[in-house]
Amino acid sequence: MSVLNVNNIKKNFGKVEVLKGISFSLEKGEVISIIGSSGSGKTTLLRCLNFLETPDKGTITVDGKVIFDADNKKKMSDAEIRENRLNFGLVFQSFNLFPQYTVLKNLTLARELMEKNKKDGLSKQQITDEALELLERVGLADKKDSYPCQLSGGQQQRVAIARALSMKPAILCFDEPTSALDPELTGEVLKVIKELKESNTTMIIVTHEMGFAKNVSDKVIFMADGIIEEVGTPEEVFDNPKSEKTKHFFSKSFENI
């Protein structure tokens, strides 16, 4: 069974159709990269999956459970939205770390709030221990007492990845994780994502890094004008694109490399 099924997701902003019927599935441990020009709907799709936007049509199913159905007229409560969001960890372009908290506190804050509301929740020490393990995993154990302003952009993004992982999401989502980084810092973030792939983490990655998408993905989705124009393995999409729009996109992308 697929861990995620997205069926006919549509989203309008006023009279502008941003998503025109997006459908795809994701298997456990699979990595899907979503590529396409600016304005194609990639980020809006991620925001719909993370309940930062509400789709106008369609369904979202995680582990066989429908967590969103636009035809259901009953409005979801804030508690239901928060619970549904826990299925997805989102790593933003601009890190979105809390500047007033240390690296360690950035990892533990949300988890402590979540566990506090559970009957048999983890203790603060258990949460801290898990956070320290995650910082070790992304190579930042020595920065646990630092503040975001004391870190490079690449280090901040690695903290953001660890923070997303701390909530134990079923699916980890990245929205252009290297777009705010200088080229020399991009490699350290991509290395962490590649290691996550090797540890069987299920991921959706919106990216403009074509070479990385080709190397790390099990499946590639090319979006254009609010639809999935082409989907397939990296070899199919990159080496033998069928759509003229895909071919044109690659000709412009690789022309600028």
N, C-alpha and C positions, 0 to 999 in steps of 0.2 A: 504494500500500500504506500502511496505517495505521502510524504510528510506535509506537503503543501499542494493544494489545488486552487488555482485562481481561474474563475470562470466568468467571462464576458464583463470584465470591469470597465465601467464607463465613468468619466468625470468631466463635468463642464464647469467653467468659471464664467458666469454670465452666459453670453451667447457663444463663447469660445469652447469648442470641443477639444479637450486636451487628451483624454483617453477615449478611444472609440470602439472599445470591445476587446480587452486584453485577456487572453486565456493561456495558461501554461501550467505545468506541474513540476514538482521538485522532489527528488528521492532523497532519503536519508544519506548523508555523507556526500551528496552531490554539490558541485559548485556551478552556478550559472552566472555568466557575465552578461550584462546588458549594455550594449553600446549603441551609439547613434548621435546625431548632431544635437546641439543645444536646441531646446524647444520641442524635442520629439516626444516628451512625456515620461522620460526615465525616472526623474526625481519625484514627479507626481505619483507614479506607480508605487515607489518605495514608501512615500508618505501615506498612501492609501493602505498599504499593508500594515503600517505601524500605527494606524488610526490617528494620524496627524491631519488627515483629510478624510472626509466621508464620501465614498463612491456614490454615484447616482443610480447605478445599476450593477448587478452582478453578485457573485458570492465568493467568499474566501473560506476555505476548509483547511484545518490543520489536524493532522493525525485522525482523520475521519470525522472530526467534529466541525460543523458549520459554525464559524465564529462571526461571520457577517453575511447577511442576506438583505439586499436592498429592498426586496419585496415585503420584508417583515416590517410592518408599520409601527411596531412597538419601539419606542426610542430606547436605546441602550443607556443604562445608568452610568455615571462616572466610574463606579466600582467595576462594572462589566467591561468598560473600555480599558481600565487599568489592567484587569486580569487578561484580556485579550492581547494587550501590548506585550505581556510577559513572554509570549511566544516568539517575539522578534527582538533581537538586539540591534540597535541602529547606531552606526558610527558615522558621524557627520563630517562634512568637508572641513569645518572650522573648529573641530575638537569639542567645543561646548563643555569644557571642564569648568568646575566651580573655582574661580580664582582665589577665593578666600579660604579654601581648604587645602590641606596637604594632598599629595598624590595618594597616600593610603586612605585618607578620609574620602577622597573622591570615589574610591572603589567600595568603601564600606557603607557609606551613608544610605543609599537606596536599599541595599540589602538588609541593613538593620531595621529600617522602617517596615520592610516586607515581612521579615521574620518575627517582628514584634507582634504582628497581628495573627500569628499562627499559634495554635494550641501547644504544639511541640516544636517551636522554632529553634533555630540554632542560637547559641550563645554569642555574645560579642567577640569572645576570644576565638570561637570557631570561625566566625565570619572574617576576623582579622587574619587568621592562619590561612584561610582560602585565598584572601586578597594578596597576601605575601607570596603565595605559590604562583598566582597569576602574574605578579610583577616579575618574579623570577623567570617565568615562561616568556615574557616579552623583553627580558634583558634589562629590567629597570629596578631590581631589588634594592640597589644602592640609592635610589631616588625617592624612597618611600616618605621621607620627611621633607622633601622639597615642595615648593609651590609651583603651580603651572608657569608663572612668569620666569622661573629659574631654569626652565627646560627649553630645548630647541623644539621647533615645530614637529620634527620627526618623533622626538620623545613624547611630546604631548599627544600625538596621534596614537602612539603605542599604549599610553595610559588610557586613552579613550577606548581602544580595543579591549584592554584588560577590564575596564569598567563594564563594557557591554557583556563580556563573558561572565562577569561576576554574578549576573542575574540568571545564568544558566538557560539562555533562550534555546528554543528548538532550532531556530534559524538566525544566523548572524547576517545582517545587512550592512553594506557599505555604500555610501553615497559619495562617489569621487574621492576616495580616501587620500589621494596624493595631490589633489588640485591646488591646495593651499601651501604646498611645500616647494622649496627650492629643489632643483634636480638632484643635487647631491644628497638630499635627505629622503628622497623618494625610495631609494633602494632598501633602506632599513625597514620601512613600513611594508613594502612588498615582500620582504623576506619573512616577516611575521605572518602575513597572510598565507604565504606558501607553506609555512610550517603548520598553520591551522588546517590547511588542506590535507597535509600528510597525516594529521591526527584525526581525520574523518569528520571535521566540522562541516556542517551543512551551511552553505553561504550563497547569498545573492550579492553580486558586486556590480554596481554601476561604475564604469571606468572609461577613461579616455586613453588608458595605457594599452595599446593594441597588442604589443608583444607579450605583455604580462597576461592579458586576457586569453591569448592563444595558448600560452603555456600552462596556465593554472586551471582552466575551465574544463568541465565535462560537457557543457552545453553553452552555446553562445546565442543570445537573442539580439537581433538588430532591429531597433525601433525607428520608425520614420512617420512623422505626421500623425502620431497618436495611435498607431497600430503596430503589431509585430509584422514587419516586412519579411523577415527571414529568420529561421531558427534551425540549428543543427549542431553537429560537433564542430570544434574549432577548425578541423581540417576541411569540413564541408563549407563552412561560412567564410573562412579566410582564404582558403586555397581554391575553392570552386564556387564562388557566389553565383546564385541564379538570378537574383533580382537586379535590375538595372540601377535601382537606387542604392543597393548595397555596393555594387561595383563603383558607382560614382563616389560614394562616401569613402571607400578605401583609396581611390585614386587621389582624393584631396588629402586624406589623413597621412598617407605615406609620402605624399609630395612634400609635406611640411616637416618630415623627420630629418 
